Amino acid sequence: MTASPSASSECSRPSRVRWRIVTLLMAYIAISHFNRISMSVAGTEQVMPAYQIGETTMGFVYSSYLIVYTICMIPGGWFIDRFGTRVALMVVGFGSAIFVAFTGLAGLLFASGSMLIVALLFVRGLLGAVTAPVHPGSASAIASWMPTGSLATANGLVVGSALIGISATYYVFGSLSDWFGWTGAFAVAAVVTMLLALLWTSYATTCPGEHPAVNLAERQKIETDRVVVADLNGEPMPWSAPQKRSLTLLTLSYATIGYVQYLFFYWSQYYFDKVLELGKETGRFNSTLLTLAMGAGIMLGGWLCDRSIRRFGRRVGTALLPVLGCIACTVGLGGGIFFEEPLLSLLCFTIAMAAIGVSEAPFWTSAVDIGGRRAGIAAAIMNTGGNVGGLLAPIITPLFSHYFGWQAGLALAALICLLGALPWFWIDVTARSRGVTGEGHP
């Protein structure tokens, strides 16, 4: 019996499991960043005033997450490459749920501000440790699940979802704190994180070949000219000198991006609420707007990067957006500092955050492209640099601003952002070693 034309057409159509995996990764990244930034919302609105905790001390609590997160980043990359993305992100999900719950529990157990600070430093550090593989794991999963022509778009969607999670934090976590207190808000976040981890565990696989819902057409579409072959037992070739040089420069550039981003993640609400004295609601709204602008920029940047590569080639097309993004962000930050009118200042900061967002997806695409089969380690090395820059911002900004003012703290960030454009003139994303299956495309 001959199959009908419609049935044959249906069979030849690729299934869309890869996009469901991308959607799950978006949810994972969003909740991860929600859990990360919720501490700053709790700190600004309830913890600092209730326990009489100062800016610099609270900054150390924020950075405790980032310090341990950064230290564990490269071991997390090794874990991804050794055990696969499914297992790595399972650890992220279930571990995050546990330590988010413990964050709220610390508030219930300790009435003393000094004891609470010690507990939060410990718990937030452990949260950073279990969360370390989330971005390298997502980038590695995308490299295994997506064809080359869609890599930047998928990376833009996934990394951009971090800003959706962050932007939701100010209102969603803030409202939960209004209703249940900051300790109850962390309990709700822990339950949601646990449910998402269960969903990932039940549906995701490390590579398309392991997933029962992936048909032959989708597998062929993914495996044609794919960046990473997900072979956990294969031995990758040693990195060449051009690979090492390009990855080092990529990491240095990403450190500057991390500094600017985390300054706004952790201190934008405080800046609008307390420094400019615009009030809690305005602080929430402005911080939400900035993070949404950055998220929109990231998602747009992924789409633009794929098209820029088709137009100008992989090396120039990838570098174009980070260079222009860093320059535009610097100009936007300068405008935000210069204008005293709050609306004009907010507009400039919004442009700056959108611009820095546009540059994000090319970084992750470049890391997995340079790393090849070591995509997890390569992405982890780059993200380590980003978080070294990021963990400095919550501490340096209030210290610098204490002596020179918050405008000077923002001006320092603008200078750092401009420096981030320079390494891209020497980064070669085509520097990957040849000769290993899946690593030979230009």
Buried (B, 14 or more C-beta within 10 A) or exposed (E): EEEEEEEEEEEEEBBEBBBBBBEBBBBBBBBBBBBBBBBBBBBBBBBBEEBEBEBEBBBBBBBBBBBBBBBBBBBBBBBBBEBBBBBBBBBBBBBBBBBBBBBBBBBEEBEEBEEBBBBBBBBBBBBBBBBBBBBBBBBBBBBBBBBBBBBBBBBBBBBBBBBBBBBBBBBBBBEBBEEBBBBBBBBBBBEBBBEBBBBBBEBBBBBBEEBEEBBEBBBEBBBEEBBBBBBEEEEBBEBBEBBBBBBBBBBBBBBBBBBBBBBBBBBBBBBBBBBBEBEBEBBBBBBBBBBBBBBBBBBBBBBBBBEBBEEEEBBEBBBBBBBBBBBBBBBBBBBBBEBEEEEEBBBBBBBBBBBBBBBBBBBBBBBBBBBBBBBBBBBBBBBBBBBBBBBBBBBBBBEBBEEEEBEBBBBBBBEBBBBBBBBBEEBBBBBBBEEBEBBEBE
